[in-house]
Amino acid sequence: MVPELPPLPALTRAEGELVDAYLEVVDLLGKINPSRGTHTYGALRAAQALVGRAEALREALTLMHARGESEVHADTLARALRVLDGDRRTGRVTVPGPRAS
């Protein structure tokens, strides 16, 4: 049985797009991470896609700013990121610790 996830906090549409685009960028960076990858082709494809996802991230932030959303509600967005498995997904961007011999 799959455990029930907590509900996403209430987000504006632009905040939702920000979170989604951020996690997509993080996922791509995880695929590009040379300390975790095994094939250049997959990293190349992820790097090519990164440009478009970075633009989507910029657009989400531009929309928020244009709508007068001048503050980022970090606690709320952090809750949303945790519900969407952000801890694991961002962990793929870091350099892994040394392997035990």
N, C-alpha and C positions, 0 to 999 in steps of 0.2 A: 504494500500500500504506500502510495506517495504521500509524504507529509503535506499538509495544507500550508501554502505560503501566505505570509501576511499580505493584506491588500496594499496596492500602491497608494502612496499618499496623493491627495488632490494636487494636481499640477495644471498650470495653464497649458494650452496647446503648444506654445513656444517652448516652455520648460520640458514638456514631453519630447519634443523634437530635439532639444538640446541633449537630453539624457540619451536618447536613442542614437543620435549622431556621435556623441562622445564614446559610447560603448562600441559602436562600429569602428571608430578610429582605433580604439584600444585593441579590439580584436585583430585588426590589420597589423598594428604594431607588434602584437604578439606573434603573428605569422612571419614578420620580417626579422624579429629578434635573432641575431646570428648565434646567440648562445643557446638557443632552443631549437632552431630549425635543422633540417637535414637535407633539403633540396633547394637549389637556387631558383628553380622555376616557380615554385610556390611563393617564395619571397618576392620574386619579381612581379608576379601577378598581384600580390598584396600591395606592393609599393605603387603599382600603377593605379589600383583602386583607391589608394589612400588620398590621392589628389581630389577625387570627387567627394569622398566622405568628409575631407577637411573643408571643402566648400559648403557642404550641407551643415556642418558645425558652425561655420561663419554665418550662414544664412539664418540659422536658428537664433544666434546671438544678436544679429542685426535686427531681426523681427522683434525680439524681446526689447531691445533698446528703442526701436521705433514706436512700440506700443507703450513706452513709458515705464517698462519694467527695468528700473535702473539698479535694483539690488538683486543679488543672487541669494536665494534662501538656502544656504549651504546645508543646514540640518535636514530640511525636507528633501533636497536633491540627494543627499547622502543616503537617506532611507530608501529612496527610489532605486538608487544604484545597488544597494545591498539586496533588495528584493529581486532585482534583475541579475543577480549573481556577479555583481561588479567586483567583489573581492577576489574571486577566482580569476575573472577575466583580466583584471589589472595585474594580477600576479604573473601572468605570462609575459609581461613587458619587462620585468626585472631580470637581473642576472641571477641564475641559480647559485646556491652555495656550493662549496667544494664537495666533491663526492668522497665518501669514506672509502679508504683503501682496504 
